[in-house]
C-alpha cells in the first residue's frame, strides 16, 4: 500500500511542513525531525484504515475530510493535519501540541487551506497525471535534503548554484536533468535508484 502524499504550498511556494521539519534540525532537535519523517513514512506506506485502527491518525470530529497525524516523541507531541483530495493525502499544517485539546486555530487553518485547493484551478493542473513524475522527484529531493539536515541555501552552495534554483526544483517548477540529479546525490552522499517503465 503506497499513499500519494503531497504538501500544501502558498502562492510564494512556501512548504510549511518541510520548513518546520528543517527548523527542528537547525534548533538542534534532529531526533524530533527524524521521528516526524519516520511517521510520515508510515503514513505513506500503510492503509488509512490500519492507521486509524492503531491510533496513528484520527478524523477531526465535526469537520469534513480533516485528519490528524499523531507524532509523540519523548515529551514532545507534534501533529500534522491533512485532507484527502483527488485520491492524494495533502499535508496542510504542522504544530507542536502543548495541551490535550487540539488548538481551534489549527483546525480553521487546515479547513481554509483545504478549500483553497478545491477552488484553485492551478491546483488541479498541478496534480494532473502528467506532472506526477515532476513532483515525485521534487519530494524525493526535499526528503533527501532534510534527512541530511541541510537548508536549501546549504545544498545550493554544495552544487555551486542559487538557492532559488533549489526552491524551484522542490516546488516542482523545474524538471532537473539526470546529470543534475547525479550532482545532487553526490552532494548528499547518496545514490539514485533507476526509474521504472510502466
N, C-alpha and C positions, 0 to 999 in steps of 0.2 A: 504493500500500500504506500503510494507516494502522493502526498498532497502538494499541490502547486501553491507555494507561498509567495506573496508579493508584499511590497511595503508602500504605504501612503507617502507621497511627496507633495509639497505645496507648489505654488506657481514659481517659486525660486529654486525648486529642485532639492529642497532640504529633505533628508531622510531621517526622520526623528528617532526611529528605533536604532538605526546604525550609529547615529550621533551620540545617543545616550550610552550605548554599549562602549563606544570609543572613549567617552568621558570617564567611564569606570577604569579603563586601562590607564588613562592619564592621571587619575586620582590615586593610583596605587592599589586598585582593587581588581587585579586581573582574575582572581579566583571567582569573584562575583560575575564578571563579564563572561568568563568561560562557562559558568553554570547556566547563565541565560542562553548562550549559544547552544549548549548541550540540550537544554529544554526545548529550544526551537527545533532542533534536530528530531526530537521525539514527536513534536507536533507534525513535522514533515513526513515522518516515516511510519506513523500509526493512524489507524482509523479514528475518526472523531468519536464514534460510538465507544471504542475501547477507552479513549482518554476521558470521556465523560464518566464512564463506569468506574475508573480508578481514581477519579477526582483531580486529574491534572488540569482539566478545563471545566468550566461551568457556564451555563447560559444565564445572562443577567435577566432576572425576572422583571416583567413589565415593559420590556423593550424588545422590539422585533430584530432578530438577526444580530445580536450583540453577544459576544462570548468573551470570557476572561481566561487567560492562560496563567496558571498559578506557579510561581517560582519562589521557593523558600530555600534559603541558603544560610546556614548557621543562624544568626539572629536577624538576618535581613529578609524582608518579604517584598518581592517585586511582582508586578502584574503587567501583562500585555493584553490590550483589548484588540479584538479582531472581528471582522464580519466576513461572511461568505458571499462573494459576488462573482457571477459568471463562472461558477464551479472553482473559484480560487479563494484561498484563505488570504484575506487582506489585513495586514497588521496596521493599526491606526495610531495607537499611542501606548507609551510605557511609563510607569511611575513606581516610586517607592511607597509601599503601603505602610503608613505609620499607625493606623487604627484598624480595628476589626471591620468596621463598616467601610465599604468602598466609597471614595470621595465622589460626590454627585457631579462636581465639575468635570471629572474624567469621563463619566458616562455621557454628559452633554457633549463633550468634545468628540468622542467616537461617533455619536449619533450625527453630529454635524458633518464630520468627515465622510461618513458613510453616504449621506445624502449628496454631498459634493460629487462623489464618484458616480453615482447614478445619473446625475444631471449633466456631467461634463462630457461633451462629445469626444474630446481628446482622450478621455479615459477609455472609451470603447475602442477607439483606434489604437490606443497604446497597448491594449491587450488582445488584439486580434491574433489569429494563429500565425501570421507571417512574422510577427515580432517576438514570438516566444523564445527563439534562439538568442536574439539580442539580449533580452532581459535575463535569460538564464546565465549567459556569460557575465553580465554586469553583476548579478547577485553572487556568483562564484568569486568574482574579483573582490567584492565587498567582504565576503566571509573570510577569504584568504588574508586580506589586509588586516582585518580586525583580529584574526587569530594570532597574528604576529605583533599586535599592539601598535600598529603604525597609523598615523594620520594620513590623510590624502597628500598633504604637503610633504611629509617624510618619504612616502612612496614616490612622489613626483621627483624629488631630489635624487633618489636612487636611480631613477630612469632618465635623469637629465631632461626632464620635461616640466611643464607647468601644472600647478595644482588644478587649474581649470580643465585641463585635458583629462585628468583622472576623474574629476567630477562629472564630466560629460560621459565618460565610459560607464561610471557607476549609475548614472541616471538612464542609461540605455539610449543615449542620443547619438552615440557613435559605435560603429562595429569595428573592433580592433582587428588588425591583420594578424595572421598566425605568427609572424616574426615578432610582433609587439607583445603578443601573449607569452611567447617564449621568454622575452626580456622581463616581463612581469614575474613569471615563475622563477627565473634565475634570481631576481632581486629579492624574492621572498624565500628563496631556498627550497622551492617546491618543483614538482613536475606536472606536466599537462597530460591528462588522460585523453586518448584518442577518441574522437567523436564516433557515433554510430550512425549508419544509414538506415532509415526506416521506410 
